[in-house]
Amino acid sequence: MAIAIAMRSQDGVSRTSVSHRWSPIGSLPVQKLRCRTFGHAMKQPIRKGVTPGPFLEAVLFDRSRIREPEHYAFHLPAIQGLSRLDLHPQVTFLVGDNGSGKSTLLEAIAIANGLNAEGGSRNVQFSTRASHSQLHEILKMRRYHALIPDAWFLRAESLYNVATEIEHLDSEECNARKLIDSYGGRSLHEQSHGESFFAIMSNRFSCGLYMLDEPEAALSPQRQLAFLAMLDQWVQKDSQLIIATHSPILMSYPHAWIYAFSDQGIQRVAYQDTEHFRVTKQFLMAPERMLKHLLASASPDESPSNRPPD
């Protein structure tokens, strides 16, 4: 059954898209979770007229809609046999090795929700190079309800392009209020990578559906800890987030599910069972032993002790 999805951005622009509500299918267990609070007794008040999260219950894969069966995204081992991915009502982490498909899936979910492949809000629609996969074409969102008050796709690799587009739109608009005012009023290009990330998240994120692709790429360890505090504030405002990450700091957030991508598929795992936690812990507990093992194959001329100083 088709449902008209009315979407309203924070700047008041209304849009309409169409989604579908489907019966549960797939290999992963279905677990109905409609409670919005996982251990948060006190919550910040929701703005009047804003629909609280969660927004997405699951991502469904309709393989009958595949146009090109040989397309690479449909042959990623983690995604190849997937028919359904249930989402945590608050935070879902996608983790795995480079090339495992986590960012490809996150990008497809963002596009399927009306967001630009290169990042931004629903009002930032541009294309520097159309390099995204076809995976979004077969995705269907199983929603808790129709209205999503706000949405943003934040990815480290193309934030520069988003910042440029915001400046371009501001140069064309005749409105007294500029888009950059929603991001703190200072050009994102005039800030460091990490500062621009925080400018977007602290000024722009509130109650909505937010997808972040490897945000730790721009953040120092101290800033990653600060990010955890911000993440908890968004959760208390009834936001829902999907985050692809390599950071054992970020994925430590307790009110979340972690999906590990591998050649064996996608598996929900506990935090301390992730490779990221185990490898980082092993290295920090005995860095000398780990380095000795890793550098044992280096020739004498290539060993760190024989290299000239920088």
C-alpha positions as CSV (number, residue, x, y, z in Angstrom):
1,M,0.0,0.0,0.0
2,A,1.5,3.4,-1.0
3,I,1.8,6.1,1.6
4,A,2.4,9.8,0.8
5,I,5.3,10.9,2.9
6,A,5.1,14.6,3.8
7,M,8.6,15.8,4.7
8,R,9.2,19.2,6.3
9,S,12.7,20.6,6.6
10,Q,13.8,23.0,9.4
11,D,13.7,26.0,7.0
12,G,10.0,25.4,6.4
13,V,10.2,23.9,2.9
14,S,7.6,21.1,2.4
15,R,8.2,18.1,0.1
16,T,6.3,15.0,-0.7
17,S,7.6,11.6,-1.6
18,V,6.1,8.1,-1.8
19,S,7.0,5.1,0.2
20,H,5.5,1.7,0.9
21,R,4.7,-0.3,3.9
22,W,5.5,-4.0,3.5
23,S,5.0,-7.1,5.6
24,P,8.2,-8.3,7.4
25,I,10.5,-10.4,5.2
26,G,14.1,-11.5,5.4
27,S,16.6,-13.5,7.2
28,L,17.1,-11.3,10.3
29,P,14.7,-11.6,13.3
30,V,12.0,-9.1,13.5
31,Q,11.8,-7.3,16.8
32,K,9.1,-4.6,17.3
33,L,10.6,-1.7,19.1
34,R,8.4,1.3,19.4
35,C,9.7,2.6,22.7
36,R,11.7,5.8,22.2
37,T,13.6,5.8,25.5
38,F,16.3,3.3,26.3
39,G,17.3,4.3,29.8
40,H,16.6,8.0,29.4
41,A,14.1,9.0,32.1
42,M,14.4,12.7,31.6
43,K,14.0,14.0,28.1
44,Q,14.1,17.5,26.6
45,P,10.8,18.8,25.4
46,I,9.9,18.4,21.8
47,R,9.2,21.6,19.8
48,K,5.5,22.1,19.1
49,G,4.5,20.5,15.8
50,V,7.6,18.4,15.5
51,T,7.0,14.6,15.1
52,P,9.4,12.7,17.4
53,G,11.4,9.6,16.3
54,P,12.0,6.9,15.7
55,F,11.3,7.2,12.0
56,L,12.6,4.0,10.3
57,E,11.9,0.5,11.6
58,A,13.7,-1.4,8.9
59,V,15.3,-1.3,5.5
60,L,13.9,-3.9,3.0
61,F,15.6,-5.1,-0.1
62,D,13.4,-5.7,-3.1
63,R,15.7,-7.6,-5.5
64,S,13.0,-7.7,-8.2
65,R,13.9,-4.1,-8.9
66,I,17.5,-4.8,-9.9
67,R,18.3,-3.3,-13.3
68,E,21.8,-4.5,-13.7
69,P,22.4,-7.8,-11.9
70,E,26.2,-7.5,-12.4
71,H,26.4,-4.2,-10.6
72,Y,29.1,-4.4,-7.9
73,A,26.8,-3.4,-5.0
74,F,24.6,-6.4,-5.4
75,H,27.7,-8.7,-5.1
76,L,29.2,-7.3,-1.9
77,P,29.3,-10.4,0.4
78,A,27.7,-8.5,3.3
79,I,24.8,-7.3,1.3
80,Q,24.4,-10.1,-1.3
81,G,22.0,-12.2,0.6
82,L,20.3,-9.5,2.7
83,S,16.6,-9.0,2.5
84,R,15.9,-7.0,5.6
85,L,17.9,-4.9,8.1
86,D,16.1,-3.9,11.3
87,L,17.2,-0.6,12.8
88,H,17.5,0.5,16.4
89,P,15.0,3.2,17.3
90,Q,17.8,5.5,18.4
91,V,21.3,4.6,17.1
92,T,22.5,2.0,14.6
93,F,26.2,1.5,13.9
94,L,27.5,-0.1,10.7
95,V,31.0,-1.4,11.2
96,G,33.4,-3.5,9.2
97,D,36.6,-3.5,7.2
98,N,37.3,-1.2,4.3
99,G,35.3,-2.2,1.2
100,S,32.8,-4.3,3.3
101,G,29.8,-2.3,2.1
102,K,28.8,-0.3,5.1
103,S,29.3,3.1,3.5
104,T,27.6,1.9,0.3
105,L,24.6,0.8,2.3
106,L,24.4,4.0,4.3
107,E,24.6,6.1,1.1
108,A,21.8,4.0,-0.4
109,I,19.6,4.5,2.7
110,A,20.3,8.3,2.5
111,I,19.3,8.5,-1.1
112,A,16.2,6.4,-0.6
113,N,15.1,9.0,2.0
114,G,15.5,11.9,-0.4
115,L,19.0,13.0,0.5
116,N,21.8,13.9,-1.8
117,A,24.4,11.2,-2.4
118,E,27.2,13.7,-1.6
119,G,25.6,14.8,1.6
120,G,23.6,17.6,3.0
121,S,19.9,18.2,3.9
122,R,16.9,17.5,1.6
123,N,17.3,21.1,0.3
124,V,20.9,20.6,-0.8
125,Q,20.6,18.8,-4.2
126,F,23.7,18.9,-6.4
127,S,26.1,16.5,-8.1
128,T,29.8,16.9,-8.5
129,R,30.2,13.4,-9.9
130,A,27.5,10.7,-9.9
131,S,29.6,7.9,-8.4
132,H,26.9,6.4,-6.1
133,S,25.8,2.8,-6.5
134,Q,22.4,1.5,-7.7
135,L,21.6,-0.1,-4.3
136,H,19.2,2.7,-3.4
137,E,16.9,1.6,-6.3
138,I,15.9,-1.6,-4.6
139,L,15.5,-0.3,-1.0
140,K,12.2,0.3,0.7
141,M,11.8,1.9,4.0
142,R,9.5,0.4,6.7
143,R,8.5,3.4,8.7
144,Y,7.0,4.0,12.1
145,H,5.1,6.9,10.8
146,A,5.0,9.1,7.7
147,L,6.4,12.5,8.9
148,I,10.2,13.0,9.2
149,P,10.7,16.6,10.4
150,D,14.4,16.9,9.4
151,A,17.1,14.8,7.8
152,W,20.8,15.2,7.0
153,F,23.5,13.0,5.4
154,L,27.0,13.9,6.7
155,R,29.9,12.2,5.1
156,A,33.6,13.1,5.6
157,E,34.8,12.6,2.1
158,S,32.5,15.1,0.4
159,L,31.9,17.7,3.1
160,Y,33.9,20.2,1.0
161,N,31.5,19.9,-1.8
162,V,28.5,20.5,0.5
163,A,30.2,23.6,2.0
164,T,30.7,24.9,-1.6
165,E,27.1,24.3,-2.5
166,I,25.8,26.1,0.5
167,E,27.9,29.1,-0.4
168,H,26.7,28.8,-4.0
169,L,23.0,28.8,-2.9
170,D,23.5,31.7,-0.6
171,S,25.0,33.7,-3.5
172,E,21.9,33.1,-5.5
173,E,19.2,33.5,-2.9
174,C,17.6,36.9,-2.3
175,N,16.4,36.0,1.2
176,A,17.7,38.1,4.1
177,R,18.3,34.8,6.0
178,K,21.2,32.8,4.5
179,L,21.6,29.1,4.6
180,I,24.9,29.5,6.4
181,D,23.1,31.1,9.3
182,S,21.7,27.6,10.1
183,Y,25.3,26.4,10.5
184,G,26.6,29.0,12.9
185,G,26.9,31.9,10.4
186,R,30.6,31.3,9.6
187,S,31.7,29.8,6.3
188,L,32.4,26.1,6.6
189,H,35.4,26.6,4.3
190,E,36.9,29.0,6.9
191,Q,37.0,26.3,9.5
192,S,39.1,23.2,10.0
193,H,37.6,19.8,8.9
194,G,36.7,19.0,12.5
195,E,35.4,22.5,13.3
196,S,33.1,22.4,10.3
197,F,31.8,19.0,11.4
198,F,30.9,20.3,14.8
199,A,29.4,23.5,13.3
200,I,27.0,21.4,11.3
201,M,26.1,19.0,14.1
202,S,25.8,21.5,16.9
203,N,23.8,24.1,14.9
204,R,21.8,22.0,12.5
205,F,21.0,18.7,14.1
206,S,17.9,18.6,16.5
207,C,15.0,16.1,16.1
208,G,15.3,14.2,12.9
209,L,16.8,11.3,10.9
210,Y,20.6,11.7,10.6
211,M,23.1,9.5,8.7
212,L,26.8,10.0,9.3
213,D,29.5,8.3,7.3
214,E,32.8,7.9,9.2
215,P,32.5,11.2,11.2
216,E,35.6,10.2,13.2
217,A,37.7,11.0,10.1
218,A,37.5,14.7,11.1
219,L,37.6,14.3,14.8
220,S,40.4,14.0,17.3
221,P,40.0,11.5,20.2
222,Q,38.9,14.3,22.5
223,R,36.4,15.5,19.9
224,Q,35.1,12.0,19.5
225,L,34.3,12.0,23.2
226,A,32.5,15.3,22.8
227,F,30.6,13.7,19.9
228,L,29.3,11.0,22.2
229,A,27.8,13.7,24.5
230,M,26.2,15.4,21.5
231,L,24.9,12.0,20.3
232,D,23.1,11.5,23.6
233,Q,21.5,14.9,23.4
234,W,20.1,14.1,19.9
235,V,18.8,10.8,21.2
236,Q,17.1,12.6,24.1
237,K,15.4,14.9,21.5
238,D,14.0,11.8,19.8
239,S,16.3,11.7,16.9
240,Q,17.3,8.5,15.1
241,L,20.8,8.0,13.7
242,I,22.6,5.6,11.4
243,I,26.4,5.8,11.6
244,A,29.1,4.0,9.6
245,T,32.3,4.1,11.6
246,H,35.7,2.6,12.4
247,S,36.0,4.3,15.7
248,P,35.8,2.1,18.9
249,I,35.1,5.3,20.8
250,L,32.0,6.2,18.8
251,M,30.6,2.7,18.7
252,S,30.8,2.5,22.5
253,Y,27.5,4.5,22.8
254,P,25.4,2.1,24.9
255,H,21.9,2.8,23.5
256,A,22.6,1.3,20.1
257,W,22.9,-1.8,17.9
258,I,26.1,-2.6,16.1
259,Y,26.0,-4.5,12.8
260,A,29.3,-6.0,11.7
261,F,29.9,-6.4,7.9
262,S,32.0,-9.2,6.7
263,D,32.4,-11.8,4.0
264,Q,29.9,-14.0,6.0
265,G,27.2,-11.3,5.8
266,I,25.9,-8.9,8.4
267,Q,25.7,-9.9,12.1
268,R,24.6,-7.9,15.1
269,V,27.4,-8.0,17.7
270,A,28.1,-6.7,21.2
271,Y,30.5,-3.8,21.5
272,Q,33.3,-5.8,23.1
273,D,33.0,-8.4,20.4
274,T,33.8,-6.0,17.6
275,E,37.2,-6.3,15.9
276,H,37.7,-2.6,16.4
277,F,37.5,-2.9,20.2
278,R,39.6,-6.1,20.4
279,V,42.4,-4.9,18.1
280,T,42.6,-1.5,19.7
281,K,42.6,-3.0,23.2
282,Q,45.4,-5.5,22.3
283,F,47.5,-2.8,20.8
284,L,47.1,-0.4,23.7
285,M,47.8,-3.1,26.3
286,A,51.1,-4.1,24.7
287,P,52.2,-1.7,21.9
288,E,55.8,-2.8,21.9
289,R,54.9,-6.5,21.5
290,M,52.5,-5.7,18.7
291,L,55.0,-3.5,16.9
292,K,57.7,-6.1,17.2
293,H,55.4,-8.6,15.6
294,L,54.2,-6.2,12.8
295,L,57.7,-5.0,12.0
296,A,59.5,-8.3,12.3
297,S,59.6,-8.7,8.5
298,A,61.2,-5.3,7.9
299,S,64.8,-5.4,6.7
300,P,67.4,-3.7,8.9
301,D,67.5,-0.8,6.4
302,E,63.7,-0.4,6.7
303,S,63.4,-0.7,10.5
304,P,62.3,2.5,12.3
305,S,65.6,2.7,14.3
306,N,67.5,3.0,11.0
307,R,65.4,5.6,9.3
308,P,66.6,9.2,9.2
309,P,64.8,11.7,11.4
310,D,62.0,13.7,9.7
